[in-house]
Amino acid sequence: MIGFVLAIITFNLIAFTINKKLTKNQFVHIWMFTIVLQMAFDIFLGYYHEAYWYFEWEINWGYFFAILLLIAPVNIIFLNFYPYQSLII
């Protein structure tokens, strides 16, 4: 749990301090898109295909906080350093 909290703090600090290209509007859009897509995918797998909850039918609150506070800053860091102007080949 200590590692989880340290990862949340670290990735959020990196995402908000090393911003070069993204605007605040893009931050919000990336954050919301990440949360909505992850929740929709989990609902699809969980309820339609019964792919989760092998041992118990409880909500995993640690995973909920990971979606809200950890996955979105990682996407922001990735998109901040993505080379938009360079050629693929």
Residue frames as qw, qx, qy, qz and C-alpha x, y, z in Angstrom:
[[0.000, 0.884, 0.467, 0.000, 0.00, 0.00, 0.00],
 [0.315, -0.756, 0.120, 0.561, 2.92, 2.32, 0.65],
 [0.371, -0.095, 0.622, 0.683, 4.21, 1.66, -2.86],
 [0.173, 0.652, 0.681, 0.286, 0.76, 2.40, -4.27],
 [0.136, -0.935, -0.232, 0.232, 0.59, 5.77, -2.52],
 [0.379, -0.568, 0.365, 0.633, 4.16, 6.60, -3.56],
 [0.357, 0.210, 0.701, 0.581, 3.34, 5.71, -7.18],
 [0.079, 0.837, 0.533, 0.098, 0.26, 7.95, -7.11],
 [0.241, -0.886, 0.006, 0.397, 2.25, 10.88, -5.69],
 [0.445, -0.348, 0.526, 0.635, 5.18, 10.34, -8.06],
 [0.325, 0.359, 0.702, 0.523, 3.18, 10.03, -11.27],
 [0.019, 0.902, 0.432, 0.009, 0.94, 12.97, -10.41],
 [0.306, -0.793, 0.151, 0.504, 3.94, 15.18, -9.63],
 [0.407, -0.138, 0.627, 0.649, 5.62, 14.17, -12.88],
 [0.254, 0.588, 0.690, 0.336, 2.44, 14.70, -14.91],
 [0.042, -0.944, -0.326, 0.031, 1.79, 18.17, -13.53],
 [0.346, -0.795, 0.208, 0.452, 5.35, 19.50, -13.37],
 [0.358, -0.258, 0.654, 0.615, 6.84, 18.28, -16.65],
 [0.489, 0.679, 0.541, -0.083, 4.09, 19.58, -18.88],
 [0.275, -0.301, 0.380, 0.830, 5.38, 21.04, -22.14],
 [0.048, -0.098, -0.664, -0.739, 2.67, 20.63, -24.75],
 [0.211, -0.510, -0.820, -0.152, -0.71, 19.91, -23.17],
 [0.206, -0.433, 0.038, -0.877, -3.22, 22.52, -22.11],
 [0.292, -0.053, 0.713, -0.635, -5.45, 22.28, -19.05],
 [0.744, 0.236, -0.001, -0.625, -8.37, 21.48, -21.32],
 [0.683, 0.330, -0.639, -0.124, -6.44, 18.54, -22.76],
 [0.031, 0.242, -0.843, 0.479, -5.54, 17.41, -19.23],
 [0.552, 0.075, 0.477, -0.680, -9.22, 17.23, -18.32],
 [0.786, 0.334, -0.241, -0.461, -10.14, 15.45, -21.54],
 [0.486, 0.349, -0.796, 0.090, -7.40, 12.85, -21.12],
 [0.153, -0.155, 0.779, -0.587, -8.35, 12.32, -17.49],
 [0.663, 0.169, 0.312, -0.659, -12.08, 11.88, -18.20],
 [0.743, 0.380, -0.434, -0.340, -11.54, 9.72, -21.28],
 [0.295, 0.325, -0.869, 0.227, -9.23, 7.42, -19.33],
 [0.319, -0.030, 0.718, -0.618, -11.69, 7.00, -16.47],
 [0.724, 0.279, 0.118, -0.619, -14.72, 6.46, -18.71],
 [0.669, 0.407, -0.579, -0.225, -12.97, 4.01, -21.03],
 [0.167, 0.263, -0.893, 0.324, -11.53, 1.99, -18.16],
 [0.445, 0.067, 0.613, -0.649, -14.87, 1.83, -16.31],
 [0.753, 0.344, -0.108, -0.550, -16.77, 0.87, -19.49],
 [0.542, 0.384, -0.745, -0.056, -14.25, -1.87, -20.26],
 [0.031, -0.159, 0.869, -0.468, -14.46, -3.20, -16.69],
 [0.612, 0.176, 0.386, -0.667, -18.26, -3.20, -16.77],
 [0.725, 0.396, -0.388, -0.408, -18.22, -4.99, -20.12],
 [0.442, 0.300, -0.836, 0.126, -15.84, -7.69, -18.88],
 [0.128, -0.129, 0.768, -0.614, -17.31, -7.93, -15.42],
 [0.565, 0.207, 0.453, -0.658, -21.00, -8.14, -16.09],
 [0.748, 0.431, -0.199, -0.464, -21.34, -9.44, -19.63],
 [0.701, 0.378, -0.605, 0.018, -18.53, -11.98, -19.59],
 [0.801, -0.587, 0.032, -0.112, -18.17, -12.55, -15.84],
 [0.724, 0.449, -0.343, 0.396, -14.42, -12.18, -16.18],
 [0.037, 0.524, -0.513, 0.679, -13.85, -10.64, -12.76],
 [0.607, -0.388, 0.355, -0.596, -14.67, -11.61, -9.20],
 [0.608, 0.181, -0.771, -0.058, -13.23, -15.09, -9.15],
 [0.384, -0.070, -0.804, 0.449, -13.23, -15.40, -5.38],
 [0.059, -0.527, -0.596, 0.603, -15.57, -12.73, -4.01],
 [0.179, 0.682, 0.539, 0.460, -18.25, -10.33, -5.28],
 [0.290, -0.793, -0.227, 0.485, -17.01, -7.12, -3.66],
 [0.379, 0.904, -0.022, 0.199, -15.90, -3.84, -5.15],
 [0.760, -0.122, -0.096, 0.631, -12.14, -3.46, -5.01],
 [0.058, -0.980, -0.148, 0.118, -11.76, 0.12, -3.77],
 [0.482, -0.560, 0.387, 0.552, -7.99, 0.13, -4.24],
 [0.450, 0.242, 0.646, 0.567, -8.51, -0.48, -7.94],
 [0.104, 0.886, 0.440, 0.102, -11.04, 2.37, -8.04],
 [0.264, -0.897, 0.117, 0.335, -8.42, 4.76, -6.66],
 [0.538, -0.218, 0.567, 0.585, -5.87, 3.41, -9.13],
 [0.364, 0.589, 0.590, 0.414, -8.20, 4.32, -12.00],
 [0.044, -0.966, -0.256, -0.016, -8.88, 7.80, -10.64],
 [0.280, -0.922, 0.221, 0.149, -5.39, 8.77, -9.51],
 [0.561, -0.448, 0.595, 0.362, -2.79, 6.58, -11.23],
 [0.622, 0.317, 0.626, 0.348, -3.75, 5.54, -14.77],
 [0.290, 0.919, 0.259, 0.065, -4.69, 9.02, -16.02],
 [0.182, -0.894, 0.321, 0.253, -1.37, 10.69, -15.07],
 [0.591, -0.201, 0.676, 0.391, 0.50, 7.88, -16.82],
 [0.508, 0.609, 0.547, 0.268, -1.51, 8.60, -19.98],
 [0.057, 0.994, 0.034, -0.083, -0.83, 12.32, -19.61],
 [0.415, -0.659, 0.511, 0.364, 2.92, 11.67, -19.32],
 [0.608, 0.135, 0.689, 0.371, 2.83, 9.41, -22.38],
 [0.384, 0.785, 0.435, 0.215, 0.92, 11.93, -24.50],
 [0.148, -0.953, 0.109, 0.240, 3.11, 14.80, -23.31],
 [0.335, -0.579, 0.626, 0.401, 6.25, 13.12, -24.66],
 [0.716, 0.380, 0.575, 0.111, 4.63, 11.65, -27.77],
 [0.230, -0.321, 0.404, 0.825, 6.43, 12.87, -30.94],
 [0.503, 0.644, 0.465, -0.340, 3.54, 14.35, -32.93],
 [0.339, 0.833, -0.210, -0.384, 5.64, 15.98, -35.63],
 [0.182, -0.489, 0.805, 0.283, 8.06, 13.16, -36.45],
 [0.677, 0.254, -0.498, -0.479, 7.56, 10.60, -39.19],
 [0.913, -0.234, 0.244, -0.229, 6.74, 6.99, -38.39],
 [0.932, 0.152, 0.143, 0.296, 9.31, 5.54, -40.78]]
